[in-house]
């Protein structure tokens, strides 16, 4: 997945004056994940809350 140069510049403008590289990397990572999630929603790749509950409930039964 790629990000437009302007999007990176906008992200940097929103940062505080003093920021460490880990924070910059985290925000870029978060932006990538959010864009991927939005794409999944647009393309209909979703599961219902009921499906999530059904699947995760298996984790707690033995």
BELMO-V42518 format. One record per backbone hydrogen bond with DSSP energy under -0.5 kcal/mol. CO is the residue of the C=O (numbers start at 0). NH is the residue of the N-H. Records with the same first field share a line. If there is no record, write none. Layout:
# BELMO-V42518
CO=NH + NH
This chain:
# BELMO-V42518
3=7
4=8
5=9
6=10
7=11
8=12
9=13
11=14
16=18
19=22 + 23
20=24
21=25
22=26
23=27
24=28
25=29
26=30
27=31
28=32
29=33
30=34
31=35
32=36
33=37
34=38
35=39
36=40
37=41
38=42
39=44
40=43
43=45
47=51
48=52
49=53
50=54
51=55
52=56
53=57
54=57
55=58
56=59
57=60
